[in-house]
Amino acid sequence: MSDLGFKLMVFIYWVVDLFYSPEKRLEALKIRPGVALLDYGCGPGRYLKGFCSAVGKNGKVYAADIHELALHYSKKRMEKHG
């Protein structure tokens, strides 16, 4: 995917998330505290904040993606939200 295509995807996700938040989708996963979780194909990291909250301080969240911009966006998001 081109950088422009990735940025367009990020915008589309942002619009979708206005109507149906990632946090609501995460509830269905029933993630337990303390687990290790891999967000494979993390994209812009829109689920990372929720994953971190779900696994708690004793859990671990890993993000992986083939696109370098995805990792950049994910890293920035985690730096912003902790």
C-alpha positions as CSV (number, residue, x, y, z in Angstrom):
1,M,0.0,0.0,0.0
2,S,1.3,3.5,-0.8
3,D,1.8,6.1,1.8
4,L,-1.2,8.0,0.4
5,G,-3.3,4.9,0.4
6,F,-2.4,4.3,4.1
7,K,-3.3,7.9,5.0
8,L,-6.6,7.6,3.2
9,M,-7.3,4.4,5.2
10,V,-6.5,6.2,8.4
11,F,-9.0,8.9,7.5
12,I,-11.7,6.3,6.7
13,Y,-11.1,4.6,10.0
14,W,-11.4,7.9,11.8
15,V,-14.8,8.5,10.2
16,V,-16.0,5.0,11.0
17,D,-14.9,5.4,14.6
18,L,-17.0,8.5,15.0
19,F,-20.1,6.2,14.7
20,Y,-18.9,3.0,16.3
21,S,-15.9,3.3,18.7
22,P,-13.1,0.7,18.8
23,E,-13.8,0.4,22.5
24,K,-17.3,-1.0,21.8
25,R,-15.8,-3.6,19.4
26,L,-13.2,-4.6,22.0
27,E,-15.9,-5.5,24.6
28,A,-16.9,-8.5,22.4
29,L,-13.3,-9.9,22.6
30,K,-13.5,-10.4,26.4
31,I,-9.8,-9.8,26.9
32,R,-8.6,-10.9,30.4
33,P,-6.2,-8.9,32.5
34,G,-2.6,-10.1,32.6
35,V,-2.5,-11.7,29.1
36,A,-0.1,-11.0,26.3
37,L,-1.8,-9.8,23.2
38,L,-0.5,-9.3,19.6
39,D,-2.3,-6.8,17.4
40,Y,-1.2,-8.3,14.1
41,G,-1.7,-5.8,11.3
42,C,-2.2,-3.0,13.8
43,G,-2.6,-0.3,11.1
44,P,-2.7,3.1,12.7
45,G,-3.1,1.5,16.2
46,R,-6.7,2.3,16.7
47,Y,-7.2,-0.6,19.1
48,L,-3.9,-0.3,21.1
49,K,-5.2,2.0,23.8
50,G,-8.2,-0.3,24.5
51,F,-6.0,-3.4,24.4
52,C,-3.6,-1.8,27.0
53,S,-6.6,-1.0,29.2
54,A,-7.9,-4.5,28.9
55,V,-4.7,-6.4,29.7
56,G,-3.8,-4.0,32.6
57,K,-0.4,-3.4,34.2
58,N,0.5,-7.1,34.3
59,G,-0.3,-7.7,30.7
60,K,1.6,-6.9,27.5
61,V,0.5,-5.6,24.1
62,Y,2.6,-6.0,21.0
63,A,1.9,-4.3,17.7
64,A,3.0,-5.6,14.3
65,D,2.5,-4.4,10.8
66,I,4.3,-4.6,7.5
67,H,3.7,-0.9,6.7
68,E,6.3,1.4,8.2
69,L,3.7,4.2,8.5
70,A,1.5,1.9,10.6
71,L,4.2,1.4,13.1
72,H,4.9,5.2,13.1
73,Y,1.2,6.0,13.8
74,S,1.0,3.3,16.4
75,K,4.0,4.5,18.2
76,K,2.8,8.1,18.2
77,R,-0.6,7.0,19.5
78,M,1.0,5.0,22.4
79,E,3.3,7.9,23.3
80,K,0.2,10.2,23.4
81,H,-2.0,7.8,25.5
82,G,0.6,5.9,27.4
